[in-house]
Amino acid sequence: MSFTLNAAEPSVTDNYAMLKQQFSQWLTNQKIMQLNYHLNAEITLDDKNELISGALIRYSMHEKPCIIYAPHRFFDKHTFDIAESLSAQCQVFIANTKHRNTLNKQGQKADLGKSRYSVANAFIEAYANTVPATRIYQIHGFNAKKRRTKQAQSLDVIISQGARPPSTQVKKISHCLINNLKLKSAIYPLEVSELGGTKNILNSIELPKNEFFHIELSYALRKNLIQQPNLMSGFKKCITL
């Protein structure tokens, strides 16, 4: 199956709708194929018209129906590697293909955390209709020195559900990070007042039975996760409880 991202007179909304439909067909085909085959697929799509932000997508039918997402791999150091390690727990792994400050032809940044029309969002919308519930774990990085509050400056992890009130699951994750890994974790907005992901585009996309976990990691923790396999193993267990 081929994916079409260009037209004689490209329209962002038309291209996006077409791509979402093609992803739906592709996912249906993968479900049929996996009846007889062990399926692991990877695709990287960038819009030839430079209107829709591209994405790298890995898909497997043999893990939990959830999504691990690194939207700023070229900006938030180590988040791609951390998300990739976590991706063994989920059917879908998504990452950006261009730096978040890259401009498209309309002068808009290719920031998957803010772009409404992206390959990532088209896939997420299509995928959400194939599973009973959608859990999205989005991995970000923050610089403690740039935080405006002393509390945020001292933290390893800030976790939230974006614009929604934090659920019991968020509290379980944070408690696991604190109790099992001795990390300094806080829940937005209950325990910390910044980096809550409230302006993230996933807050405004309607998905059936959707849970969005916005996970901010300090640079010190990201570095330690990459260098310490035992810490990474414990982190994976906490995040995808």
C-alpha positions, 0 to 999 in steps of 0.5 A, a space after each residue: 500500500 502506498 501513502 499519498 501526501 501530495 496533490 495538484 493543489 495541496 490542502 492541509 485538511 484534505 491531505 490530512 483526512 486522506 492520510 488518516 483514511 489510508 492509515 485506517 486501511 493500513 492498520 486493517 491490513 496489518 491486523 489481517 496479516 498478523 493472523 499468519 505472520 509475526 508483524 513488525 512494521 516501520 514507516 517514515 513519512 514526510 510530506 512532499 508539500 511540507 504542509 503536514 509534519 512528518 513522523 517515524 512510526 513503528 507498529 507491532 501487534 504483539 505488545 500492549 495497545 498503547 503508544 510511546 511518543 518522543 515528539 522532540 527527539 532533536 531538541 530534548 536530548 536522550 528522549 528518543 532513546 528513552 522512549 525507544 526503550 519504553 516502546 517494547 511495552 507498547 504496540 506503537 512507537 512514534 518520533 519526529 523526523 525534523 527539529 521542532 523549530 523547522 518551518 514548513 511552507 506556511 511558516 509554522 514550526 514542525 513541533 509535534 507537540 503543537 502541530 494539529 496536522 501531522 503524520 503522528 496525529 493522523 496515525 494516532 486518530 486511526 489507531 485509536 479506532 482499532 483498540 478498546 482504549 488509547 494510552 499515550 505516553 509522551 516523553 519530554 525533557 526539561 532544563 531545571 535551570 530554566 524553570 521559574 519555580 524552585 520546586 520544579 528546579 529540584 525535580 526529576 519528573 513532572 507528570 500530568 494528563 495535560 489539560 485534564 485533572 490527574 487520574 489515579 493512574 498518574 498518581 500510581 506512576 508518580 508514587 512508583 517513581 518515588 517509592 521504588 526508584 527514589 526519584 523526585 517526582 511531582 504531579 501537575 497541577 497538584 504538586 507543581 505549577 509548571 510543565 503540565 502539557 496543558 497546551 499540547 495538541 493531544 488535549 484537543 484531539 478527540 480520541 475514544 477512551 483516551 488517556 494522555 500521559 505527559 512526562 517531563 524528565 530532567 536532563 540529569 535523569 535522562 542521562 542517568 537512564 541512558 547510563 544505568 540499565 537497572 534504573 531504566 528497567 525500573 523506570 519502564 515498570 513504573 511508567 507502563 504499570 
